[in-house]
Amino acid sequence: MKSVRGSLIRVLLLGALAGFSASLAAQADREVTSPTDAKTHKEWRETMHHTRAPHEGCFHASYPSTQWKAVQCAPPPGWRSTPRRGPSDQAVGNGADLVVQAPTGQLFSNAIGSFPLVSGVTSETGVGTAAGNYGGILGANEYSLQLNTNQSYSAACGSNSSCKAWQQYLFATNTCPSLVSCSTYTNETQVFIEYWLLDYGPTCPTGWASDGANDCVQNSPATTIYSGQLPITDLSQLSLSGSATASGTDEATVTFDGEAYQATVADSYTDIASVWSEAEFNVVGNDNRSQAEFNPGASIIVNIQVTDGSSSAPTYVNNAGTTGESNNLSLVPSNTAPVVCTFGGASPGMVFMESNTTPAAATCSYLEHPYAWLSAVLQLLQ
């Protein structure tokens, strides 16, 4: 009887938690029933996000190894974001987003974005928006994870004081093979870095492409993660990080299902390591101001951990962000007054929730430790 009562309470509790679906229970069970395994894998993922590549190129590692092995790079993708310009008219993304900010006088050398909880997500469709003239890579499971820096003048801009360097660490479920035109797709999920010199001028440095608006852009070679579009239902297993090292290399790293993938580029192209003070992370549309449209009832928790040489809690900025892509979720409880939790210590960072349903009121104790909180409640009720 106790077992039956416990099961009923579990069902009622999960239903009461803002309509969080069975996917929450499945994720929670994985974490709660195998704590040792979960902890070991979590530590391995964090290690890989902080392990630098031995040189420029493309790399792969499989759990439990922490050694990067060079793999064949795919050519630089023809993927192109659209820098955010002006006010936002979207949901999350395109400016209506949360940005973590380094303490005064500090710079980021690494940032890791992940989704500690994904609930009710069964599908996603990339859709075009009026802001992007309905462009982008559209269709089922067409989305990108983006970890974006601030836009700031750096030495890479030379004598042009109005120029701003900007870097995007990217995971995309599809790309175009050329920056010039996009009549076909690679049909591969890849990780790479897109780097910009905004307002550089009409003549770009050798090897860069002009976007026709005085901006210069280029992509690093890509590391292929998956043949086809990685389903959005795998979102909870994905984490994306970016790192920047002055006079060294910058790395975009993705971990997924016991595998780690990395793509690198020389920091000298943007000199972003010298000015990186803000970071934006989210799941948004795939290319050219498109939007990632989730099914109704979707909720996710977004976590960004940062390394800035201190143990201080970072601050945050609302209605910020630098990318033009977006999703159809809203910050919880609202875009204008979201619950945002920042924390210091060994892994400073920020956590928040976004949803297109009506989730339970977010609290920092829940957002920072959703599974531990749920497990403790269930233990008390059994």
CORKAJO-V62883 format. One record per residue. N is the residue number from 1. SS is DSSP state (A for helix, B for strand, O for the rest). OMEGA is omega in radians with two decimals (NA if undefined). Layout:
n->N ss->SS omega->OMEGA
n->N ss->SS omega->OMEGA
This chain:
n->1 ss->O omega->3.13
n->2 ss->A omega->-3.14
n->3 ss->A omega->3.13
n->4 ss->A omega->3.14
n->5 ss->A omega->3.12
n->6 ss->A omega->3.13
n->7 ss->A omega->3.13
n->8 ss->A omega->3.13
n->9 ss->A omega->3.11
n->10 ss->A omega->-3.13
n->11 ss->A omega->-3.13
n->12 ss->A omega->3.14
n->13 ss->A omega->-3.13
n->14 ss->A omega->3.09
n->15 ss->A omega->-3.14
n->16 ss->A omega->-3.12
n->17 ss->O omega->3.01
n->18 ss->O omega->3.13
n->19 ss->O omega->3.11
n->20 ss->O omega->-2.96
n->21 ss->O omega->-3.13
n->22 ss->A omega->3.11
n->23 ss->A omega->3.08
n->24 ss->A omega->-3.14
n->25 ss->A omega->-3.13
n->26 ss->A omega->3.12
n->27 ss->A omega->-3.12
n->28 ss->A omega->-3.13
n->29 ss->A omega->3.14
n->30 ss->A omega->-3.10
n->31 ss->A omega->-3.01
n->32 ss->A omega->-3.04
n->33 ss->A omega->3.12
n->34 ss->O omega->-3.06
n->35 ss->A omega->-3.12
n->36 ss->A omega->3.13
n->37 ss->A omega->-3.13
n->38 ss->A omega->-3.13
n->39 ss->A omega->-3.13
n->40 ss->A omega->3.13
n->41 ss->A omega->3.13
n->42 ss->A omega->3.13
n->43 ss->A omega->3.11
n->44 ss->A omega->3.13
n->45 ss->A omega->3.14
n->46 ss->A omega->3.10
n->47 ss->A omega->-3.12
n->48 ss->A omega->3.12
n->49 ss->A omega->3.11
n->50 ss->O omega->-3.12
n->51 ss->O omega->-3.08
n->52 ss->O omega->3.07
n->53 ss->O omega->3.14
n->54 ss->O omega->3.13
n->55 ss->O omega->3.10
n->56 ss->O omega->3.11
n->57 ss->O omega->-3.12
n->58 ss->B omega->-2.97
n->59 ss->B omega->3.14
n->60 ss->B omega->3.04
n->61 ss->B omega->3.11
n->62 ss->B omega->3.10
n->63 ss->O omega->0.14
n->64 ss->O omega->-3.10
n->65 ss->O omega->3.07
n->66 ss->O omega->3.13
n->67 ss->O omega->3.06
n->68 ss->O omega->3.06
n->69 ss->B omega->-3.12
n->70 ss->B omega->3.07
n->71 ss->B omega->3.13
n->72 ss->O omega->3.08
n->73 ss->O omega->2.89
n->74 ss->B omega->3.13
n->75 ss->O omega->3.07
n->76 ss->O omega->-3.10
n->77 ss->O omega->3.04
n->78 ss->O omega->3.14
n->79 ss->O omega->3.11
n->80 ss->O omega->3.00
n->81 ss->O omega->3.01
n->82 ss->O omega->-3.14
n->83 ss->B omega->3.11
n->84 ss->O omega->3.10
n->85 ss->O omega->3.09
n->86 ss->O omega->-3.08
n->87 ss->O omega->3.14
n->88 ss->O omega->3.00
n->89 ss->O omega->-3.10
n->90 ss->O omega->3.04
n->91 ss->O omega->3.08
n->92 ss->B omega->-3.01
n->93 ss->B omega->-3.11
n->94 ss->O omega->3.07
n->95 ss->O omega->3.11
n->96 ss->B omega->-3.02
n->97 ss->B omega->3.10
n->98 ss->B omega->-3.12
n->99 ss->B omega->3.08
n->100 ss->B omega->-3.00
n->101 ss->B omega->-3.12
n->102 ss->O omega->3.05
n->103 ss->O omega->-3.12
n->104 ss->O omega->3.12
n->105 ss->O omega->-3.12
n->106 ss->O omega->3.07
n->107 ss->O omega->3.07
n->108 ss->O omega->2.96
n->109 ss->O omega->-3.12
n->110 ss->B omega->3.03
n->111 ss->B omega->-3.11
n->112 ss->B omega->3.10
n->113 ss->B omega->3.13
n->114 ss->B omega->-3.12
n->115 ss->B omega->-3.07
n->116 ss->B omega->3.08
n->117 ss->B omega->3.05
n->118 ss->B omega->-3.06
n->119 ss->B omega->3.03
n->120 ss->O omega->-3.12
n->121 ss->O omega->3.12
n->122 ss->O omega->-3.14
n->123 ss->O omega->3.06
n->124 ss->B omega->3.12
n->125 ss->B omega->3.04
n->126 ss->B omega->-3.12
n->127 ss->B omega->3.10
n->128 ss->O omega->3.12
n->129 ss->O omega->3.13
n->130 ss->A omega->-3.14
n->131 ss->A omega->3.13
n->132 ss->A omega->-3.09
n->133 ss->O omega->3.07
n->134 ss->O omega->3.10
n->135 ss->O omega->-3.10
n->136 ss->O omega->3.08
n->137 ss->O omega->-2.90
n->138 ss->O omega->3.09
n->139 ss->B omega->-3.10
n->140 ss->B omega->3.10
n->141 ss->O omega->3.01
n->142 ss->O omega->-3.11
n->143 ss->O omega->3.06
n->144 ss->B omega->2.89
n->145 ss->B omega->-3.11
n->146 ss->B omega->2.96
n->147 ss->B omega->-2.95
n->148 ss->B omega->3.07
n->149 ss->B omega->2.95
n->150 ss->O omega->3.10
n->151 ss->O omega->-3.02
n->152 ss->B omega->3.04
n->153 ss->O omega->3.04
n->154 ss->O omega->-3.12
n->155 ss->A omega->3.13
n->156 ss->A omega->3.13
n->157 ss->A omega->3.13
n->158 ss->O omega->-3.07
n->159 ss->O omega->-3.11
n->160 ss->O omega->-3.05
n->161 ss->O omega->3.13
n->162 ss->O omega->-3.14
n->163 ss->O omega->3.11
n->164 ss->B omega->3.04
n->165 ss->B omega->-3.14
n->166 ss->B omega->-3.13
n->167 ss->B omega->3.12
n->168 ss->B omega->3.03
n->169 ss->B omega->-2.85
n->170 ss->B omega->2.91
n->171 ss->B omega->-3.11
n->172 ss->B omega->-3.09
n->173 ss->O omega->3.06
n->174 ss->O omega->3.10
n->175 ss->O omega->2.99
n->176 ss->B omega->3.14
n->177 ss->O omega->-3.07
n->178 ss->O omega->3.05
n->179 ss->O omega->-3.06
n->180 ss->O omega->-3.13
n->181 ss->O omega->-3.09
n->182 ss->O omega->3.11
n->183 ss->O omega->3.09
n->184 ss->O omega->3.14
n->185 ss->B omega->3.11
n->186 ss->O omega->-3.10
n->187 ss->O omega->3.11
n->188 ss->B omega->3.04
n->189 ss->B omega->-2.99
n->190 ss->B omega->3.00
n->191 ss->B omega->-3.11
n->192 ss->B omega->3.13
n->193 ss->B omega->3.01
n->194 ss->B omega->-3.07
n->195 ss->B omega->-2.96
n->196 ss->B omega->2.83
n->197 ss->B omega->-3.07
n->198 ss->B omega->-3.13
n->199 ss->O omega->3.14
n->200 ss->O omega->-3.12
n->201 ss->O omega->-3.06
n->202 ss->O omega->-3.13
n->203 ss->O omega->-3.07
n->204 ss->O omega->3.06
n->205 ss->O omega->3.13
n->206 ss->O omega->3.12
n->207 ss->O omega->3.11
n->208 ss->O omega->3.07
n->209 ss->B omega->3.08
n->210 ss->B omega->3.08
n->211 ss->O omega->3.11
n->212 ss->O omega->-3.12
n->213 ss->O omega->-3.13
n->214 ss->O omega->3.08
n->215 ss->O omega->3.10
n->216 ss->B omega->-3.03
n->217 ss->B omega->3.03
n->218 ss->B omega->3.09
n->219 ss->B omega->3.02
n->220 ss->O omega->2.91
n->221 ss->O omega->-3.04
n->222 ss->B omega->2.98
n->223 ss->B omega->-3.10
n->224 ss->B omega->-3.09
n->225 ss->B omega->-2.94
n->226 ss->B omega->3.07
n->227 ss->B omega->-3.03
n->228 ss->O omega->-3.11
n->229 ss->O omega->3.11
n->230 ss->O omega->-3.04
n->231 ss->O omega->3.13
n->232 ss->A omega->3.11
n->233 ss->A omega->3.06
n->234 ss->A omega->-3.02
n->235 ss->A omega->-3.07
n->236 ss->A omega->-3.13
n->237 ss->A omega->-3.05
n->238 ss->O omega->2.92
n->239 ss->B omega->-3.08
n->240 ss->B omega->3.08
n->241 ss->B omega->3.02
n->242 ss->B omega->3.08
n->243 ss->B omega->3.13
n->244 ss->O omega->-3.12
n->245 ss->O omega->3.14
n->246 ss->O omega->-3.12
n->247 ss->O omega->3.14
n->248 ss->O omega->-3.13
n->249 ss->B omega->3.01
n->250 ss->B omega->-3.05
n->251 ss->B omega->2.93
n->252 ss->B omega->-3.06
n->253 ss->B omega->3.07
n->254 ss->B omega->2.97
n->255 ss->B omega->-3.11
n->256 ss->B omega->2.98
n->257 ss->O omega->3.10
n->258 ss->O omega->3.12
n->259 ss->B omega->3.10
n->260 ss->B omega->-3.08
n->261 ss->B omega->-3.07
n->262 ss->B omega->3.02
n->263 ss->B omega->-3.03
n->264 ss->B omega->3.04
n->265 ss->B omega->3.11
n->266 ss->B omega->3.13
n->267 ss->A omega->-3.07
n->268 ss->A omega->3.13
n->269 ss->A omega->-3.13
n->270 ss->O omega->-3.03
n->271 ss->O omega->-3.03
n->272 ss->A omega->3.14
n->273 ss->A omega->-3.09
n->274 ss->A omega->-3.05
n->275 ss->O omega->-3.02
n->276 ss->O omega->-3.09
n->277 ss->O omega->3.13
n->278 ss->B omega->3.13
n->279 ss->B omega->3.09
n->280 ss->B omega->3.09
n->281 ss->B omega->3.07
n->282 ss->B omega->3.01
n->283 ss->B omega->-3.02
n->284 ss->B omega->-3.12
n->285 ss->O omega->-3.08
n->286 ss->O omega->3.01
n->287 ss->O omega->2.89
n->288 ss->O omega->3.04
n->289 ss->O omega->3.11
n->290 ss->O omega->-3.08
n->291 ss->B omega->3.02
n->292 ss->B omega->-3.07
n->293 ss->B omega->-3.14
n->294 ss->B omega->3.05
n->295 ss->O omega->3.07
n->296 ss->O omega->3.12
n->297 ss->O omega->-3.10
n->298 ss->O omega->3.07
n->299 ss->B omega->3.07
n->300 ss->B omega->2.97
n->301 ss->B omega->-3.11
n->302 ss->B omega->-3.13
n->303 ss->B omega->3.06
n->304 ss->B omega->3.06
n->305 ss->B omega->-3.05
n->306 ss->B omega->3.04
n->307 ss->B omega->-3.11
n->308 ss->O omega->3.12
n->309 ss->O omega->3.12
n->310 ss->O omega->3.05
n->311 ss->O omega->-3.12
n->312 ss->O omega->3.05
n->313 ss->O omega->3.10
n->314 ss->O omega->2.99
n->315 ss->B omega->3.12
n->316 ss->B omega->3.10
n->317 ss->B omega->3.08
n->318 ss->B omega->-3.09
n->319 ss->B omega->-3.14
n->320 ss->B omega->-3.10
n->321 ss->O omega->-3.01
n->322 ss->O omega->-3.13
n->323 ss->B omega->3.10
n->324 ss->O omega->3.12
n->325 ss->O omega->-3.03
n->326 ss->B omega->2.93
n->327 ss->B omega->-3.08
n->328 ss->O omega->3.10
n->329 ss->O omega->3.08
n->330 ss->B omega->3.07
n->331 ss->B omega->-3.07
n->332 ss->O omega->0.03
n->333 ss->O omega->3.09
n->334 ss->O omega->3.11
n->335 ss->O omega->-3.08
n->336 ss->O omega->-3.12
n->337 ss->O omega->-3.12
n->338 ss->O omega->2.97
n->339 ss->O omega->-3.12
n->340 ss->B omega->-3.12
n->341 ss->B omega->3.06
n->342 ss->B omega->-3.08
n->343 ss->B omega->3.10
n->344 ss->O omega->3.14
n->345 ss->O omega->-3.09
n->346 ss->O omega->-3.13
n->347 ss->O omega->-3.13
n->348 ss->O omega->3.12
n->349 ss->B omega->-3.05
n->350 ss->B omega->3.10
n->351 ss->B omega->3.12
n->352 ss->B omega->-3.11
n->353 ss->B omega->3.00
n->354 ss->B omega->-2.98
n->355 ss->B omega->2.95
n->356 ss->O omega->3.02
n->357 ss->O omega->3.13
n->358 ss->O omega->-3.09
n->359 ss->O omega->3.07
n->360 ss->O omega->3.13
n->361 ss->O omega->-3.11
n->362 ss->O omega->3.01
n->363 ss->O omega->-3.10
n->364 ss->A omega->3.13
n->365 ss->A omega->3.12
n->366 ss->A omega->-3.07
n->367 ss->A omega->-3.10
n->368 ss->A omega->-3.09
n->369 ss->O omega->-3.03
n->370 ss->A omega->-3.10
n->371 ss->A omega->3.11
n->372 ss->A omega->3.12
n->373 ss->A omega->-3.12
n->374 ss->A omega->-3.13
n->375 ss->A omega->-3.14
n->376 ss->A omega->3.13
n->377 ss->A omega->3.14
n->378 ss->A omega->3.11
n->379 ss->A omega->-3.14
n->380 ss->A omega->-3.07
n->381 ss->A omega->-3.09
n->382 ss->O omega->NA
